[in-house]
Amino acid sequence: SSVLDDLFEKFCQLFSILHSTQEKKKIVWQAALNTLCWFLYERTGKLSLRRCMSLDLRPLVSCLRMFPSSLSAQRLLVSVLCNSLYSLRPEGGPPELELVSIDRLGGIGVLVRLYGMVESLSAQENLFSVIFDFVVYSISLDREFDVDAFRPIHVLLQNLNAPLYFASLAKYVPLDFG
């Protein structure tokens, strides 16, 4: 297991280099995506949250932009991205959004632009949930609301297919947003 962890660490460094050098070759990103899948999915088929949490999120966004029409890549990368933005509470309960991770990613504007870009419904739903949690968390900081009180609103919006309809609005976000 330690050898695998060392290899994953090296892969993460290479994945970050792809982002920082702004690699343009799609085949290189495809190889990185395949390798990422191999490392992130345990042999049981479940996503390794521990490994997701250790990823630099910026290369995930770069990889997403390389495959704008691949619904399967969108589902996978957005799932990993969204899972990486949360941390588990030590006492249990629902995961908590990590604002530091959103800042490292480039701010909420990056997520809103991704939301407008992706076509996969599950990717839109995941990004919608993160954006919703961000708004709720921002409101709760200003007014000291209980974050859990907003859960019924989130469920209602999901049932009304809000992620699908709001995605159209996000396609027209001004370039200087966020």
Protein Blocks (a to p, Z undefined) as FASTA:
>chain_A
ZZmmmmmmmmmmmmmmmmmnopabfklmmmmmmmmmmmmpcfkopacfklmmmpcfklmm
mmmmmmmmlmklmmmmmmmmmmmmpccdfkgpjddddfklmmmnnpjklmmmmmmmpmbf
klmmmmmmmmmmmmmmmmmmmnopafklmmmmmmmmmmnommmmmmmmmmmgcfkgZZ
